[in-house]
Amino acid sequence: MKRIFLVLMLVTFVFSCKNENKEVGEQAEIAQETSNDEQDISYSSFGKEINDADALSAKRMATHFESMTIGDSIETKMIAKVDEVCQAKGCWMKVDLENGEQVMVKFKDYGFFMPKDIAGREVVLNGKAFVNEVPVEEQRHYAEDAGKSAEDIAKITEPKKTFSFVADGVLLKED
């Protein structure tokens, strides 16, 4: 009886180890495929060292912004395409949410700036997303930095609810 019990335990042990090794092997394959995909993408890094893991798409981030009210904020990471960059210093940029809206991105403590010629390129942003109301004077300042005409700047007459982001780190996708 003891022999049968030992043989049964040994068989169970052998089969359970084979299944576990198979699962570990499958997980290793998935991890290798993921890392191969990540190796194909190269980035220039600005500010705090970050990676692109777990970054939300611009579309997904748009749904988060839509559900937020003025004063709400979340710590997040997102991927988006750059629409505009401050042409004075590169001290802010606007990114596209793919729903007709933009996010105004500033850099934490003005600790770093972005190149001025990156419109149309993809970035990964890490930091705090929030909704706020931008006063007329500040909107005019940004319009001036963006090189807007005096006529366009004069048309800014009301505070505006905006989607904002303070980034502590940015990855700029290489072409």
NUNUFI-156997 format. One line per 3 residues: their letters; for each residue x, y, z of N, C-alpha, C, CB. Coordinates in Angstrom, 3 decimals, always signed. Glycine has a CB too. Example, Ala and Ser with C-alpha at 12.3 -4.5 7.8 and 13.67 -1.06 7.14 Angstrom:
BEGIN
AS	+13.190 -5.690 +7.800 +12.300 -4.500 +7.800 +13.200 -3.300 +7.800 +11.308 -4.473 +9.046; +12.850 -2.250 +7.080 +13.670 -1.060 +7.140 +12.900 +0.030 +7.870 +14.084 -0.598 +5.725
//
This chain:
BEGIN
MKR	+0.820 -1.189 +0.000 +0.000 +0.000 +0.000 +0.868 +1.258 +0.000 -0.935 -0.005 +1.202; +1.938 +1.239 +0.787 +2.824 +2.398 +0.832 +3.481 +2.636 -0.532 +3.900 +2.205 +1.916; +3.813 +1.535 -1.210 +4.451 +1.666 -2.518 +3.489 +2.317 -3.520 +4.915 +0.282 -3.036
IFL	+2.269 +1.890 -3.515 +1.275 +2.466 -4.432 +1.105 +3.956 -4.138 -0.093 +1.728 -4.305; +1.040 +4.290 -2.879 +0.901 +5.691 -2.470 +2.114 +6.503 -2.920 +0.727 +5.796 -0.938; +3.336 +5.969 -2.744 +4.558 +6.659 -3.153 +4.604 +6.832 -4.672 +5.798 +5.887 -2.668
VLM	+4.237 +5.780 -5.411 +4.231 +5.858 -6.870 +3.221 +6.910 -7.327 +3.901 +4.476 -7.494; +2.052 +6.927 -6.708 +1.019 +7.895 -7.046 +1.511 +9.323 -6.786 -0.260 +7.614 -6.241; +2.159 +9.541 -5.661 +2.703 +10.871 -5.335 +3.793 +11.267 -6.334 +3.272 +10.890 -3.890
LVT	+4.666 +10.297 -6.674 +5.742 +10.576 -7.611 +5.186 +10.962 -8.984 +6.665 +9.361 -7.733; +4.190 +10.242 -9.460 +3.566 +10.538 -10.753 +2.912 +11.917 -10.722 +2.522 +9.456 -11.116; +2.193 +12.207 -9.644 +1.554 +13.516 -9.495 +2.596 +14.627 -9.504 +0.730 +13.572 -8.198
FVF	+3.687 +14.411 -8.803 +4.755 +15.405 -8.730 +5.368 +15.652 -10.104 +5.836 +14.954 -7.744; +5.651 +14.580 -10.844 +6.267 +14.698 -12.164 +5.360 +15.474 -13.115 +6.575 +13.307 -12.741; +4.065 +15.135 -13.139 +3.150 +15.822 -14.043 +2.932 +17.275 -13.640 +1.821 +15.096 -14.086
SCK	+2.891 +17.553 -12.364 +2.696 +18.946 -11.949 +3.907 +19.783 -12.302 +2.420 +19.031 -10.444; +5.088 +19.233 -12.201 +6.300 +19.969 -12.575 +6.323 +20.248 -14.070 +7.555 +19.186 -12.167; +5.907 +19.279 -14.880 +5.890 +19.482 -16.329 +4.923 +20.590 -16.703 +5.512 +18.186 -17.053
NEN	+3.740 +20.639 -16.103 +2.770 +21.690 -16.398 +3.293 +23.043 -15.981 +1.447 +21.410 -15.706; +3.932 +23.078 -14.803 +4.460 +24.348 -14.315 +5.554 +24.851 -15.234 +4.992 +24.204 -12.885; +6.434 +23.968 -15.661 +7.499 +24.378 -16.569 +6.937 +24.876 -17.886 +8.460 +23.226 -16.815
KEV	+5.871 +24.248 -18.364 +5.247 +24.686 -19.603 +4.697 +26.099 -19.442 +4.129 +23.716 -20.021; +4.023 +26.369 -18.302 +3.485 +27.711 -18.060 +4.596 +28.731 -17.954 +2.639 +27.733 -16.790; +5.670 +28.380 -17.247 +6.801 +29.294 -17.106 +7.409 +29.561 -18.471 +7.865 +28.719 -16.140
GEQ	+7.522 +28.523 -19.305 +8.057 +28.686 -20.653 +7.191 +29.601 -21.489 +8.190 +27.343 -21.334; +5.866 +29.452 -21.409 +4.953 +30.314 -22.158 +5.074 +31.758 -21.689 +3.503 +29.825 -22.009; +5.171 +31.955 -20.371 +5.314 +33.317 -19.842 +6.625 +33.929 -20.302 +5.240 +33.317 -18.303
AEI	+7.688 +33.127 -20.355 +8.980 +33.628 -20.814 +8.902 +34.041 -22.284 +10.075 +32.562 -20.613; +8.176 +33.233 -23.112 +8.009 +33.593 -24.514 +7.281 +34.920 -24.662 +7.255 +32.499 -25.254; +6.210 +35.111 -23.898 +5.441 +36.357 -23.957 +6.323 +37.531 -23.543 +4.187 +36.274 -23.048
AQE	+7.089 +37.354 -22.463 +7.982 +38.420 -21.993 +9.027 +38.744 -23.050 +8.670 +38.013 -20.673; +9.555 +37.710 -23.729 +10.558 +37.928 -24.766 +9.957 +38.690 -25.943 +11.142 +36.590 -25.241; +8.723 +38.311 -26.357 +8.065 +39.017 -27.455 +7.848 +40.475 -27.089 +6.725 +38.350 -27.809
TSN	+7.398 +40.726 -25.849 +7.164 +42.089 -25.387 +8.456 +42.885 -25.390 +6.549 +42.086 -23.987; +9.532 +42.294 -24.879 +10.788 +43.033 -24.828 +11.334 +43.258 -26.229 +11.815 +42.290 -23.972; +11.088 +42.312 -27.164 +11.509 +42.544 -28.547 +10.765 +43.719 -29.144 +11.284 +41.296 -29.399
DEQ	+9.457 +43.819 -28.869 +8.674 +44.955 -29.351 +9.213 +46.248 -28.777 +7.196 +44.791 -28.988; +9.537 +46.255 -27.489 +10.026 +47.468 -26.834 +11.401 +47.846 -27.360 +10.076 +47.277 -25.312; +12.222 +46.860 -27.714 +13.559 +47.159 -28.204 +13.500 +47.849 -29.563 +14.389 +45.880 -28.295
DIS	+12.441 +47.617 -30.324 +12.313 +48.228 -31.630 +12.053 +49.728 -31.532 +11.205 +47.559 -32.405; +11.569 +50.204 -30.390 +11.254 +51.612 -30.209 +12.372 +52.259 -29.406 +9.881 +51.796 -29.505; +12.916 +53.354 -29.921 +13.925 +54.070 -29.140 +13.426 +55.484 -28.860 +15.294 +54.105 -29.888
YSS	+13.807 +55.983 -27.699 +13.335 +57.276 -27.221 +14.498 +58.143 -26.769 +12.339 +57.093 -26.079; +14.285 +59.450 -26.835 +15.145 +60.413 -26.150 +14.426 +60.744 -24.856 +15.428 +61.718 -27.029; +15.161 +60.835 -23.767 +14.557 +61.049 -22.454 +14.799 +62.473 -21.961 +15.110 +60.042 -21.444
FGK	+13.751 +63.058 -21.372 +13.833 +64.405 -20.804 +13.280 +64.352 -19.390 +13.050 +65.449 -21.678; +13.921 +65.041 -18.459 +13.447 +65.047 -17.077 +13.748 +63.737 -16.380 +11.958 +65.322 -17.030; +12.836 +63.323 -15.511 +12.968 +62.090 -14.739 +13.015 +60.877 -15.673 +11.800 +61.952 -13.736
EIN	+13.845 +59.890 -15.323 +13.924 +58.650 -16.101 +12.603 +57.894 -15.978 +15.113 +57.761 -15.621; +11.963 +57.614 -17.117 +10.711 +56.859 -17.143 +10.799 +55.801 -18.223 +9.493 +57.791 -17.384; +9.780 +54.933 -18.299 +9.675 +53.986 -19.405 +8.265 +54.084 -19.977 +10.000 +52.521 -18.940
DAD	+8.017 +53.340 -21.043 +6.708 +53.439 -21.692 +5.716 +52.379 -21.213 +6.875 +53.329 -23.185; +6.091 +51.572 -20.236 +5.204 +50.520 -19.726 +3.968 +51.140 -19.071 +5.954 +49.617 -18.713; +2.825 +50.545 -19.318 +1.554 +50.937 -18.701 +1.073 +52.335 -19.073 +1.681 +50.853 -17.224
ALS	+1.583 +52.905 -20.145 +1.125 +54.233 -20.565 -0.240 +54.106 -21.248 +2.162 +54.905 -21.524; -1.149 +55.010 -20.903 -2.484 +55.029 -21.506 -2.429 +55.705 -22.868 -3.495 +55.754 -20.586; -3.249 +55.241 -23.789 -3.344 +55.892 -25.092 -4.020 +57.249 -24.916 -4.129 +55.004 -26.110
AKR	-3.852 +58.115 -25.894 -4.492 +59.431 -25.846 -6.015 +59.294 -25.791 -4.079 +60.274 -27.068; -6.567 +58.346 -26.543 -8.021 +58.137 -26.536 -8.507 +57.731 -25.145 -8.417 +57.061 -27.569; -7.787 +56.828 -24.525 -8.192 +56.368 -23.183 -8.058 +57.517 -22.174 -7.326 +55.143 -22.731
MAT	-7.016 +58.303 -22.318 -6.817 +59.434 -21.411 -7.915 +60.467 -21.611 -5.433 +60.075 -21.632; -8.409 +60.622 -22.846 -9.496 +61.564 -23.127 -10.730 +61.215 -22.303 -9.841 +61.564 -24.630; -11.032 +59.933 -22.154 -12.208 +59.540 -21.360 -12.009 +59.878 -19.893 -12.490 +58.036 -21.515
HFE	-10.769 +59.755 -19.409 -10.493 +60.148 -18.019 -10.693 +61.654 -17.842 -9.049 +59.748 -17.613; -10.150 +62.446 -18.771 -10.296 +63.898 -18.681 -11.765 +64.305 -18.722 -9.528 +64.583 -19.818; -12.544 +63.692 -19.591 -13.958 +64.041 -19.731 -14.736 +63.813 -18.432 -14.587 +63.228 -20.859
SMT	-14.331 +62.830 -17.654 -15.049 +62.523 -16.414 -14.569 +63.378 -15.237 -14.888 +61.046 -16.073; -13.515 +64.171 -15.438 -12.961 +64.995 -14.363 -13.604 +66.382 -14.360 -11.431 +65.117 -14.511; -13.613 +66.998 -13.182 -14.087 +68.375 -13.057 -12.916 +69.263 -12.653 -15.248 +68.480 -12.020
IGD	-13.117 +70.571 -12.705 -12.056 +71.518 -12.343 -11.578 +71.213 -10.926 -12.557 +72.996 -12.451; -10.277 +71.043 -10.793 -9.672 +70.735 -9.499 -9.312 +69.265 -9.330 -10.601 +71.143 -8.402; -9.899 +68.366 -10.138 -9.562 +66.940 -10.061 -8.181 +66.703 -10.659 -10.626 +66.078 -10.794
SIE	-7.463 +65.689 -10.139 -6.168 +65.327 -10.712 -5.893 +63.845 -10.501 -5.042 +66.174 -10.092; -5.062 +63.275 -11.372 -4.622 +61.888 -11.235 -3.159 +61.781 -11.655 -5.510 +60.932 -12.085; -2.425 +60.893 -11.001 -1.063 +60.564 -11.414 -1.192 +59.521 -12.517 -0.181 +60.035 -10.200
TKM	-0.533 +59.738 -13.652 -0.690 +58.825 -14.780 +0.483 +58.905 -15.735 -1.975 +59.121 -15.521; +0.410 +58.045 -16.734 +1.379 +58.034 -17.825 +0.565 +57.891 -19.105 +2.452 +56.866 -17.666; +0.879 +58.690 -20.112 +0.112 +58.633 -21.354 +0.996 +58.777 -22.581 -0.946 +59.711 -21.361
IAK	+0.498 +58.256 -23.696 +1.169 +58.376 -24.992 +0.307 +59.281 -25.862 +1.394 +56.963 -25.673; +0.917 +60.266 -26.505 +0.158 +61.174 -27.360 +1.066 +61.765 -28.429 -0.493 +62.295 -26.527; +0.434 +62.393 -29.413 +1.152 +63.060 -30.487 +1.216 +64.559 -30.185 +0.470 +62.796 -31.864
VDE	+2.368 +65.155 -30.389 +2.579 +66.580 -30.123 +1.933 +67.413 -31.223 +4.091 +66.903 -30.015; +1.098 +68.391 -30.818 +0.501 +69.332 -31.767 +1.344 +70.598 -31.898 -0.922 +69.694 -31.333; +1.742 +71.179 -30.753 +2.514 +72.434 -30.753 +3.517 +72.421 -29.619 +1.581 +73.665 -30.626
VCQ	+4.555 +73.225 -29.784 +5.560 +73.419 -28.733 +5.831 +74.910 -28.625 +6.884 +72.621 -29.037; +6.075 +75.381 -27.406 +6.458 +76.782 -27.197 +7.657 +77.101 -28.078 +6.786 +77.064 -25.696; +7.514 +78.107 -28.933 +8.596 +78.462 -29.837 +9.602 +79.429 -29.215 +8.028 +79.063 -31.088
AKG	+9.303 +79.888 -27.996 +10.266 +80.756 -27.312 +11.376 +79.921 -26.674 +9.557 +81.617 -26.237; +10.999 +78.887 -25.884 +11.997 +78.084 -25.167 +11.739 +76.584 -25.194 +12.065 +78.531 -23.753; +10.560 +76.148 -25.616 +10.215 +74.733 -25.501 +9.716 +74.411 -24.100 +11.424 +73.854 -25.847
CWM	+9.171 +75.446 -23.423 +8.779 +75.297 -22.016 +7.369 +74.738 -21.818 +8.877 +76.625 -21.329; +6.614 +74.518 -22.891 +5.316 +73.852 -22.826 +5.034 +73.226 -24.174 +4.185 +74.841 -22.423; +4.072 +72.323 -24.196 +3.621 +71.763 -25.466 +2.158 +71.374 -25.336 +4.485 +70.538 -25.882
KVD	+1.510 +71.233 -26.459 +0.128 +70.755 -26.494 +0.138 +69.421 -27.226 -0.840 +71.795 -27.195; -0.580 +68.443 -26.636 -0.675 +67.134 -27.262 -2.124 +66.838 -27.606 -0.100 +66.041 -26.343; -2.320 +66.001 -28.614 -3.630 +65.674 -29.153 -4.263 +64.513 -28.394 -3.523 +65.337 -30.637
LEN	-5.536 +64.665 -28.012 -6.269 +63.586 -27.345 -7.060 +62.726 -28.331 -7.211 +64.167 -26.303; -6.946 +62.993 -29.612 -7.625 +62.233 -30.669 -9.146 +62.333 -30.609 -7.224 +60.786 -30.588; -9.672 +63.360 -29.912 -11.128 +63.569 -29.865 -11.461 +65.037 -30.142 -11.700 +63.139 -28.484
GEQ	-10.514 +65.749 -30.731 -10.708 +67.165 -31.001 -10.203 +68.064 -29.874 -12.163 +67.436 -31.246; -9.799 +67.479 -28.758 -9.291 +68.233 -27.606 -7.769 +68.119 -27.539 -9.930 +67.720 -26.285; -7.174 +69.045 -26.814 -5.731 +69.030 -26.573 -5.466 +69.061 -25.076 -5.037 +70.225 -27.275
VMV	-4.264 +68.657 -24.716 -3.801 +68.751 -23.338 -2.620 +69.712 -23.318 -3.405 +67.342 -22.761; -2.677 +70.701 -22.427 -1.566 +71.625 -22.236 -0.573 +70.962 -21.274 -2.065 +73.021 -21.685; +0.643 +70.764 -21.735 +1.666 +70.089 -20.936 +2.734 +71.095 -20.532 +2.298 +68.906 -21.720
KFK	+2.983 +71.162 -19.231 +4.095 +71.951 -18.699 +5.041 +70.975 -18.021 +3.600 +73.074 -17.696; +6.226 +71.437 -17.669 +7.236 +70.557 -17.116 +7.527 +70.931 -15.667 +8.518 +70.613 -17.954; +7.506 +69.936 -14.811 +7.613 +70.139 -13.368 +8.791 +71.046 -13.012 +7.758 +68.796 -12.659
DYG	+8.473 +72.090 -12.279 +9.471 +73.051 -11.783 +10.338 +73.642 -12.904 +10.368 +72.376 -10.754; +9.809 +73.669 -14.131 +10.590 +74.103 -15.288 +11.964 +73.450 -15.282 +10.730 +75.633 -15.304; +11.990 +72.179 -14.878 +13.243 +71.433 -14.746 +13.848 +70.996 -16.065 +13.021 +70.236 -13.902
FFM	+13.077 +71.030 -17.131 +13.574 +70.660 -18.453 +12.654 +71.259 -19.504 +13.666 +69.112 -18.612; +13.151 +71.315 -20.729 +12.386 +71.831 -21.857 +12.448 +70.820 -22.997 +12.925 +73.219 -22.314; +11.545 +70.972 -23.946 +11.490 +70.079 -25.094 +12.023 +70.799 -26.333 +10.044 +69.578 -25.330
PKD	+12.528 +70.042 -27.311 +12.935 +70.668 -28.568 +11.726 +71.358 -29.215 +13.550 +69.611 -29.537; +11.972 +72.451 -29.913 +10.880 +73.240 -30.489 +10.333 +72.670 -31.798 +11.349 +74.646 -30.723; +11.002 +71.685 -32.370 +10.632 +71.170 -33.693 +10.055 +69.756 -33.648 +11.837 +71.187 -34.600
IAG	+9.268 +69.438 -32.619 +8.783 +68.059 -32.481 +7.290 +67.898 -32.772 +9.068 +67.565 -31.090; +6.649 +68.894 -33.339 +5.223 +68.765 -33.687 +5.045 +67.560 -34.610 +4.685 +70.074 -34.374; +4.022 +66.759 -34.311 +3.747 +65.566 -35.097 +4.418 +64.312 -34.570 +4.169 +65.789 -36.494
REV	+5.301 +64.434 -33.594 +6.007 +63.277 -33.045 +5.296 +62.742 -31.816 +7.451 +63.643 -32.698; +5.540 +61.485 -31.507 +4.903 +60.819 -30.375 +5.752 +60.976 -29.119 +4.673 +59.329 -30.683; +5.058 +61.219 -27.989 +5.735 +61.324 -26.700 +5.017 +60.458 -25.666 +5.794 +62.800 -26.229
VLN	+5.763 +60.063 -24.653 +5.202 +59.407 -23.479 +5.411 +60.381 -22.331 +5.875 +57.990 -23.194; +4.313 +60.741 -21.666 +4.356 +61.704 -20.569 +4.108 +60.987 -19.248 +3.314 +62.831 -20.782; +4.845 +61.349 -18.221 +4.623 +60.810 -16.881 +4.414 +61.994 -15.944 +5.829 +59.907 -16.408
GKA	+3.359 +61.925 -15.132 +3.132 +63.022 -14.192 +1.698 +63.117 -13.740 +3.541 +64.320 -14.806; +1.242 +64.361 -13.567 -0.090 +64.623 -13.017 -0.991 +65.262 -14.066 +0.004 +65.528 -11.780; -2.129 +64.592 -14.314 -3.142 +65.122 -15.233 -4.225 +65.786 -14.404 -3.743 +63.995 -16.147
FVN	-4.710 +66.939 -14.853 -5.754 +67.646 -14.106 -6.555 +68.547 -15.025 -5.144 +68.468 -12.967; -7.683 +69.003 -14.506 -8.545 +69.926 -15.240 -8.504 +71.252 -14.493 -10.025 +69.376 -15.373; -8.303 +72.347 -15.226 -8.297 +73.663 -14.583 -8.921 +74.713 -15.494 -6.864 +74.073 -14.208
EVP	-9.031 +75.899 -14.971 -9.560 +77.015 -15.739 -8.418 +77.998 -15.954 -10.779 +77.695 -15.013; -8.143 +78.293 -17.221 -7.029 +79.171 -17.566 -7.544 +80.588 -17.779 -6.292 +78.661 -18.830; -6.993 +81.559 -17.029 -7.427 +82.952 -17.184 -7.055 +83.514 -18.560 -6.809 +83.821 -16.083
VEE	-7.743 +84.563 -18.955 -7.542 +85.205 -20.253 -6.079 +85.601 -20.451 -8.446 +86.439 -20.383; -5.483 +86.230 -19.451 -4.104 +86.706 -19.566 -3.130 +85.557 -19.861 -3.689 +87.425 -18.279; -3.317 +84.438 -19.179 -2.443 +83.288 -19.400 -2.656 +82.698 -20.798 -2.692 +82.214 -18.324
QRH	-3.908 +82.640 -21.249 -4.191 +82.144 -22.601 -3.509 +83.018 -23.649 -5.712 +82.099 -22.855; -3.554 +84.322 -23.425 -2.927 +85.249 -24.367 -1.405 +85.057 -24.387 -3.278 +86.709 -24.000; -0.836 +84.812 -23.214 +0.611 +84.570 -23.118 +0.997 +83.343 -23.951 +1.039 +84.371 -21.632
YAE	+0.236 +82.250 -23.817 +0.517 +81.027 -24.579 +0.336 +81.259 -26.074 -0.393 +79.881 -24.111; -0.676 +82.029 -26.445 -0.912 +82.330 -27.853 +0.266 +83.123 -28.424 -2.234 +83.118 -28.028; +0.784 +84.057 -27.634 +1.942 +84.834 -28.052 +3.165 +83.942 -28.223 +2.232 +85.940 -27.040
DAG	+3.401 +83.040 -27.234 +4.521 +82.086 -27.325 +4.402 +81.199 -28.563 +4.580 +81.208 -26.062; +3.172 +80.874 -28.941 +2.940 +80.001 -30.096 +3.067 +80.748 -31.420 +1.564 +79.367 -29.999; +3.271 +82.079 -31.354 +3.448 +82.865 -32.568 +2.146 +83.275 -33.234 +4.268 +82.100 -33.536
KSA	+1.048 +83.315 -32.480 -0.254 +83.718 -33.026 -0.238 +85.212 -33.341 -1.405 +83.382 -32.028; -1.111 +85.618 -34.259 -1.187 +87.025 -34.650 -1.848 +87.848 -33.542 -1.969 +87.181 -35.978; -1.655 +89.172 -33.597 -2.271 +90.076 -32.620 -3.794 +89.981 -32.689 -1.815 +91.533 -32.866
EDI	-4.331 +89.771 -33.879 -5.790 +89.630 -34.035 -6.298 +88.390 -33.305 -6.172 +89.553 -35.532; -5.582 +87.261 -33.465 -5.986 +86.022 -32.798 -5.895 +86.168 -31.273 -5.108 +84.845 -33.274; -4.857 +86.841 -30.819 -4.672 +87.031 -29.379 -5.790 +87.907 -28.816 -3.289 +87.665 -29.083
AKI	-6.194 +88.930 -29.562 -7.261 +89.836 -29.105 -8.612 +89.125 -29.001 -7.382 +91.029 -30.057; -8.799 +88.038 -29.740 -10.061 +87.294 -29.705 -10.241 +86.496 -28.410 -10.135 +86.355 -30.893; -9.176 +86.354 -27.642 -9.253 +85.614 -26.381 -9.824 +86.547 -25.319 -7.844 +85.060 -25.950
TEP	-11.073 +86.278 -24.907 -11.750 +87.205 -23.986 -12.383 +86.523 -22.776 -12.811 +87.964 -24.728; -12.352 +85.183 -22.706 -12.988 +84.480 -21.587 -12.076 +83.396 -21.036 -14.324 +83.867 -22.025; -12.168 +83.135 -19.723 -11.425 +82.004 -19.149 -11.876 +80.711 -19.842 -11.648 +81.911 -17.591
KKT	-11.004 +79.726 -19.858 -11.294 +78.500 -20.592 -10.972 +77.277 -19.725 -10.490 +78.457 -21.914; -11.900 +76.315 -19.710 -11.649 +75.039 -19.035 -10.677 +74.264 -19.916 -12.992 +74.221 -18.786; -9.586 +73.804 -19.330 -8.589 +73.083 -20.108 -8.165 +71.800 -19.419 -7.381 +73.960 -20.356
FSF	-7.680 +70.882 -20.246 -7.063 +69.661 -19.755 -5.573 +69.952 -19.674 -7.377 +68.412 -20.685; -4.990 +69.667 -18.520 -3.585 +70.007 -18.302 -2.802 +68.815 -17.794 -3.463 +71.163 -17.322; -1.484 +68.931 -17.896 -0.595 +67.860 -17.466 +0.706 +68.504 -17.021 -0.355 +66.809 -18.608
VAD	+1.185 +68.140 -15.836 +2.515 +68.558 -15.390 +3.383 +67.313 -15.448 +2.491 +69.198 -13.929; +4.315 +67.301 -16.390 +5.159 +66.131 -16.616 +6.452 +66.241 -15.822 +5.466 +65.968 -18.108; +6.817 +65.137 -15.165 +8.119 +65.097 -14.502 +9.136 +64.334 -15.355 +7.995 +64.447 -13.107
GVL	+8.638 +63.627 -16.363 +9.489 +62.920 -17.299 +8.784 +62.757 -18.631 +9.895 +61.560 -16.739; +9.558 +62.835 -19.717 +8.994 +62.693 -21.065 +9.945 +61.838 -21.899 +8.763 +64.096 -21.740; +9.360 +60.934 -22.669 +10.110 +60.180 -23.673 +9.657 +60.669 -25.035 +9.896 +58.628 -23.523
LKE	+10.602 +61.008 -25.888 +10.318 +61.456 -27.246 +10.701 +60.334 -28.199 +11.086 +62.779 -27.588; +9.712 +59.805 -28.916 +9.970 +58.701 -29.827 +10.878 +59.151 -30.949 +8.665 +58.144 -30.390; +11.913 +58.363 -31.198 +12.854 +58.667 -32.292 +12.226 +58.284 -33.612 +14.206 +57.922 -32.101
D	+12.548 +59.038 -34.654 +12.013 +58.734 -35.998 +12.690 +57.533 -36.591 +12.179 +59.926 -36.935
//
